[in-house]
Amino acid sequence: MASTLNMFIYFLIFPGLLFTAVVGLLTTWVDRKVSARVQWRVGPPWYQPFADILKLLGKEIVIPEGAKRTGFLLAPMAGLAAVTVVSMMLWLANMQGVGFVGDLIAVIYLLTIPSIGMIIGASASSNPLASVGASREMKLILAYELPFVIAIFTAVSKVSPMSLKLEAILEHQAANGVLLGHPSCIIAFIVAVLCMQAKLTYPPFDIPEAETELMDGTHMEYSGPILGVVKLTQAMMLFTLPVLFITLFWGGLQFTGWGLLYTIVKYVLIVTIAILIKNTNPRVRIDQAVRFFWGPVTVLAIIGIILALAGL
Amino acid sequence: MSTLIPIGPFHPVLEEPEYISLYVDGETVEDADIDLGRIHRGMELLAQEKTYDQDCFLVERICGICSASHSWAACRAMEDIAGIGPTDRARYLRTIVHELERLHSHMLWVGLGGHILGYWTVFMWGWKYREPVLDSLEAITGNRNHYAWYRPGGVRRDVADEVWPVVLKRMDEFAAQTEMLLHAILDDPVILGRLKGVGLLTKEDAIRYGTLGPTARGSGFDIDVRRDEPYGAYSEVDWDVIVRPEGDCLAVAAVRLLEMLESVKIIKQCIERLPGGPIANEVREIPRGEGVGHVEAPRGECFHFIRSNGTNMPERHKMRAPTFNNIPSYRPRVKGESISDAVLIFAIIDPCYSCTERMAVLGPDGRRALGSKDLIALSHAKTEELRKGS
């Protein structure tokens, strides 16, 4: 009984939904503030993302005529649940060493659910621009998923014995130093950060949303609380992905003394890289994005894993 | 199978309501139709019901960006009828304001280009750099836009000498900023990937569609009213017409960016050589007759025709903004391109619709009765009729 209650607390409060949402929204504030400073604007106060979500929660949901109601409303919920579970798994692995065999596979799998949710939701909305956005999102997933998985398996292959458990990767790093010390893992880390940009649909890969082409594409028909869920999922992804990379490549999260500060520095650094890429690039076309991920990025990822297998 | 993707009438990219139908197969555009006529304001009729002096203010309202071009073109048409030209000082003052307008119009377009590409940093920076130009215009004419500056025979107000050093300093800063943007944009591989080879318009098509301004010059069609039929002070200062032969979006962007540097050159020379004397010749009345005035607006040739019957109001005032000529060239440009580029290609002509709107046919229910294809078919039928008649 107690363990069930614990799981509920883990899922809903810490480190699940509530915690991830709060930190994720704070991170989007960092994103908005840094972007504003880069663009010579002032930027919003720290509570702006919370105010936005609260405002959306109080608004009406408009379901477009001809939309498939269930799919339209449930798809974003699935995305939110998936990213919450990923966040919970990562934090539990870091804090208590709790996990199960092959939890890394579950993480990879669950991280694609928000994107697939957006595809289903946009297709259910029966809007032509949203369906173009959905088809672009689909192409984008096909493009970045391969190098992303290769990059993660580079980290896995560095651990001896090879293990798909997050906990084992963390233990290996605690004993032998962080994986980022190896050239192969530096390459894998770069590939992973590029894929993160596409997973977050940040410029230059904001192709499915493309405000000026598709008027927010996949998000187009969402309104009110359900749009809040979509935005919240994005904010939580912005929090979860850097935590995943820190766990895999950079020694995991520490919670005591200087370790806590170091963890925050690592996190902010990864987020800042994403924000800077976002602000110094225009949007690319979908065919250019696919070519980019299947060409240079996949080649880079394969070089990384070959180096890793060669022991570098 | 082709799907219809609507762009507009209200769309984040279009500052004004306009409707483009894109017929697409997957992501490839097969055909496009542009439906003008959503912001018709009856400017021509209005101009015929106001006096010549009032018309100078009215035509500025055609466009918020090229207000100086329209009022200068109208003034040239009136001067053409009256046979009285501007004074020397007025010619230089007019040229300075006209070129400042080109600077802020082109910089606005650079910002919008960034916005369309999802490159918010360029959007914000471009518009920040545009601000000192507007401040200069305010220092010279008293207004950031709608300068109320041109009148038949000259300009309305004189400018104090203290203003010029400030403007010259701002121009130096602006030139440096433009150089920086030029390199940031034209050397960025991702921007090059988006612009290079996209939206090709051959020189033949540019001539056949009657394109104007930077749109034509980006396709190697070397026309510029400022050089071909010099007015103002353009024949007395040293500057170049920028022409790029490639015809893609990158070429048009490069033409606009490089033109800004030329405009800075013109403004600096005009300020240095600014003659003294009166700011306007008195035009007492506009006699009976017809006059034509045209200037090179930021988007291309702006054309005004006025017929006078000897009263204080024009009998006919015809205006043509450059976007009217440039919009049809969208079709050859966009065919075979992807939807991602469709909006970008549309924006490459720097469209300005409210200046362009001339007519719309409405049915009894208040909805549009005729689209552009119907109007073209009607026009063909009329031509056939005339042929048979003659």
Interface residues (C-beta under 8 A of the other chain):
Chain A: S35 V38 Q39 W40 R41 P128 L129 V132 S135 P203 P204 D206 I207 A210 E211 T212 E213 L214 M215 N279 T280 N281 P282 R283 V284 R285 I286 D287 Q288
Chain B: T3 L4 I5 P6 H11 P12 V13 G26 E27 G114 H115 I116 L117 G118 Y119 W120 T121 V122 F123 M124 W125 K128 D188 V190 I191 G193 R194 S338 I339 S340 D341 A342 V343
